[in-house]
Amino acid sequence: MTPEPTRDDLAALLAARTPIVVLETTDEADAVELVLRAAGRPAGGRAPQPVFRWSVTDGLRRLDVDLGGSQLHNSDPPTLLRSIVDGVAPAVYVLLDLHPWLDDPVVVRLLKDAAQRPLGLRSTLVLVSHALRLPRELEHLAVRLPVTFPTAAERALVVDRTVAAWANATGRVPHVDPHAREVLVARLAGLSRADVARLAHGAVVDDGALTVRDVPVVERARFEALAADGVLSYEYATVSPGDVVGLDAVVRWILLRRPALDGSAPHLDAPRGVLLVGVQGCGKSLAARAAAAILGVPLLRLDLAGVHDKYVGESERRLRDALAAADALAPCVLWVDEIEKAVAGDGDGDAGSARRVLGTLLTWLAERRSRVFVAATANDISALPPELVRKGRFDELFFVDLPDEDARAGLLRLHSARRGLDLPGDALGPLVAASQGFSGAEIEQAVVAATYLAHAHGQELDAATVLGELRATRPLAVVMAERVAALRAWAATRTVPAR
């Protein structure tokens, strides 16, 4: 059931006696099966190589031939590696979860000794782990092979076998909605065979059926299986387009691209996404969240600042894992909030981590082919590197300015109505005038503050109370007038207005 390219690549590596092969996967059983199949297809007329499996709890066991129990005396990593170094017959050793011992200089030296044996005596060590960071002195001796996910046909077979196994175990015939099965098979993309079987079993065991009601449950479980180190989060509460007041140009722009993302227009290129820059509190994050509702896809949030790690290379690995998870969850919207805070580093205090993270992100933005719509926001455009802003990374650069009169009127109506206050036209005019220079967030907070004040006085919320709060507030455009003016001047000729 493993796709041929991965199996053929591994077979070629084993035939070439590659010293160390690294398989990063959470599906150990599938990785072991992959090695067994690849070792059983030797190239150049050679005989198949013996295949051994090792774990610290089970010791060493031969897999291709049944020789009885495990060799428990080889459960200790140094003892195992010494036996491989001293061995006279080449073999393939699948070593499960060796990574905790890769900080031991004795283990590293033994791995190096095994990898540098003469070709006729050299064995291949296949290191299998969920994540594996090799010491620098071993990197040039190793090849990392990506483990491919099952295809749609293979996922369908796993689902059908899981349903049949449940039916045999319970003696009941489950109801399977053909449309729901097709959707579930599509939504399980990017998961290992073990995870596909687990989620399919969870869907059918719940009520003895596969129906459309299982889709959102599987969707959430799928994200939890793919989420990378807490860097990626699933946003359950999206924002409706009606809540995005004053950003009509952005909403129209995204709506035009929905057919390319939902698959109804396969001849159209999938949109890459938008970069929203502008004054704080004016709706950039709101628009990013609304993009998922407009496009009708799940919303993922990427904590780009959270990828940074004290170990060299770990930041990039965590980001690659998060982006791979987003690719697997496509179609989706990937929301990156305040992107400048994560990629704007001087390269000294952070040991160059920001530069490396930026390079990883830029490569993915330019080369990805998945239907992941990136909605990134930034408050300080001067902190963004030029290579991130240029066309090709994002489809468009929008500037979200302070709301004009119409937008302020809409925001006042929206936030007041949510708190039980219906503003008539004659009461709205003074509020719009008093909120000149306010951001959308500041308008909302003025209404919230008025709500508290009215409650404290035992009164109903009214326009006069809101007006008093607006007049008592000093908006950001006043407190930081020079910075806001500079940002607006920069955007005037360089960006597309979001309104």
Secondary structure as UniProt FT lines:
FT   HELIX           4..15
FT   TURN            16..17
FT   STRAND          20..24
FT   HELIX           28..39
FT   TURN            44..45
FT   STRAND          51..55
FT   TURN            56..58
FT   STRAND          59..62
FT   HELIX           72..74
FT   HELIX           77..86
FT   STRAND          92..96
FT   HELIX           99..101
FT   TURN            102..103
FT   HELIX           105..115
FT   HELIX           119..121
FT   STRAND          124..129
FT   HELIX           136..139
FT   TURN            140..141
FT   STRAND          142..144
FT   HELIX           152..170
FT   STRAND          175..176
FT   HELIX           178..187
FT   TURN            188..190
FT   HELIX           193..207
FT   STRAND          209..210
FT   TURN            212..213
FT   HELIX           214..226
FT   TURN            229..231
FT   STRAND          232..235
FT   HELIX           241..243
FT   TURN            245..246
FT   HELIX           248..256
FT   HELIX           258..262
FT   TURN            266..267
FT   STRAND          273..278
FT   TURN            280..281
FT   HELIX           284..295
FT   STRAND          299..302
FT   HELIX           304..307
FT   TURN            312..313
FT   HELIX           314..328
FT   STRAND          332..336
FT   HELIX           340..343
FT   TURN            349..352
FT   HELIX           353..367
FT   STRAND          372..378
FT   HELIX           381..383
FT   HELIX           386..389
FT   TURN            392..393
FT   STRAND          396..400
FT   HELIX           405..418
FT   TURN            419..420
FT   HELIX           425..434
FT   TURN            435..437
FT   HELIX           440..456
FT   TURN            457..458
FT   HELIX           463..472
FT   HELIX           476..479
FT   HELIX           481..491
FT   TURN            492..494
FT   STRAND          496..497
//
